[in-house]
Amino acid sequence: MPPITTRPLFCRYLAQCRMMAVSMENFIKHTKVQVAKISPDLTESVAKEELQQSCDNFFRENIYLAGKSITEKAVERVVDGDTILIYKKSQLILHILLEAKARNKNFRVMVVDSRPDLSGVQSCERLTAAGIPCSYVYINSCTYVMKKVTKVMLAADALLANGYVLGPVGTALIGLISSTYNKPVIVCCETYKFSERVQTDSILYNELADPDSMLKTLNEEDTPVSNWRDCPNTRLVNLVYDTTPPALVSIVITEIAELPCTSAPVVLRRGAVKM
Amino acid sequence: MDPFLLKKITRDTKSQLEEFALYLSENKNERRSYVSVVKTINVFRDLICTAEWVTGRELIKIVKCYCKYLPLSQSNETDVSNVVRRILKIIREESVGPEATNSADGISAFFKTDIKPCNLGRSDLQDNILNSIVELLAELDTSKSNIVNMALEHIHSNERILTYGHSNTIRDFLLYGRKARDFEVIVCESGPSLKGHKMAAELSEGGIKTTVIADSAAFAIIHAVNKVIIGTHTIMADGALRATNGVHQVAMAAKFFSVPVIVCAPLYKLSPTHLCSYDPDAFNKVIGPEKMLNFSNANLHSKVLISNPDFDYVPSDLIELFITNTGGHAPSYLYRIISELYHPEDYDLDNMCVEDVEDEMAT
């Protein structure tokens, strides 16, 4: 991505509000290519319509239909008697599990959640509403429950060119524990999330969320570090992402194929050729 | 209480023993290890002084009878059980006599089930036992300062140290290191109890630059950390740990990036028990989930199985070094320390020796 001052105004504004996700950057790149492709003979209204059409196509092909295709492939992997471990809340993973239940598969779900956002509670609500038996633990207890789990399904925020999976913070820990206990780790990721960036650790490129959200407790009490801004020695760090090494992931399910993590550059090259 | 025990103790002692058993069953989660250990020694010291016994073997039988009455099989009580084992070892040593302990025969005498009584009468034997117990108390008193004084050997300047949750020993260890060295500490907040926040507040008051991170971020930052220093609830016989929930995965992440894991714990936490089952429920204790999920989500509470385990089993191959009050030890050396601290007959406190069983069957 070019530096912030040379980007078009709307990108600059978005980037100032919050760091852009990899998928957003990919979409902006795609749109720029479409803008460049528009022939100069067309009138403004026709050109705008074409661009809108290309945006809708992007959504339909890369997000909506890709999600359906991944669901089809992933549902095959859910068998009767499974206990599937999921981490926090992901639309795609929930969709897969609800679809599996709709096809009358008999399985349990272990929802692993972590502070500070605790979005796993919403996963529990959606799964229990569909009648899927659920268990709920915090990420500290992941080793306690891992024996009973048969598969682990994780969602990714991005797949990097060197095979590392960028996901919500804690994904790497789950990948590590699962591979130590020899449980298959299935990552579901659409191809629009593939990125050319390479990274070997989680700190170089990450986002810091609001540190005060770490102070939120369930019964609204203060924690001993609630006055951290007054203490010069205390800092709260609330990471958003972390990178999982490819050795800890068994398979990545995308809409075009089921791949190992290390095939990420192949998909990127294919995408570049298509554009 | 056992009728045999009741015959041998006075009424005052009986009420004191009952009070102690009650103390152990209450306040399990808030009890400080060191305080309960000192209390245990005082209770047993009174028992030794006031109970009716003539030989060392009788005294051991009385102590073991009382142990059956205490809730020692609970996973929280390992510090109490370990101290009782130390007291039993003291009784055995004093009963065999000083000459026997020094000679080569003395070593084999330890491992025989029958204790050859030496010629000491009850009052002399009792004096010797009480003197040794005073030495034990002195050892326990200095155990924390011995560990803390080793801080400068293990922390160097500009280091980043990761710790997990709250531990009084680790806090004092790091604060002692701060007196001479400048370093940073990263604390995992250890949900859902959030004890890590308390640790961070205490460390930053002591002048250490502290960063609090969520437990899920442990893998993300551990490659940038120089070492992991943690405390534990219990050390098992093979060098494994029973530690706070969440320590196992931090140790696994540390192993992945080859970051050394150092455990600081006094020796009264070293227990001669092994992990007997890989079934997590056999090893662990589950506490209430109200800190994990609010009761305002009551509809979920009834439909979802929520687990909040208290402990974590950390295998010994993930641990680099134990820093104890007797110095630093590798996990592989702990078996030797156990054989010096405890007698094999006492590893299982419910175990009565053959002669006692025969006596009981005769009566």
Interface residues (C-beta under 8 A of the other chain):
Chain A: V111 S114 R115 P116 V121 C124 E125 T128 P133 C134 S135 Y136 V137 Y138 I139 N140 S141 C142 T143 Y144 V145 K147 V169 G170 A172 L173 L176 I177 T180 D201 S202 I203 N206 M214 T217 L218 N219 T223 P224 V225 W228 C231 N233 T234 R235 L236 V237 N238 L239 D242 T243
Chain B: E189 S190 G191 P192 L194 H197 K198 A200 A201 E202 L203 S204 E205 G207 I208 K209 T210 T211 V212 I213 A214 D215 S216 A217 A218 F219 A220 I221 H223 A224 N245 G246 H248 Q249 M252 A253 F256 Y278 D279 P280 N284 E290 K291 M292 L293 N294 N297 L300 K303 V304 L305 I306 S307 N308 P309 D312 Y313
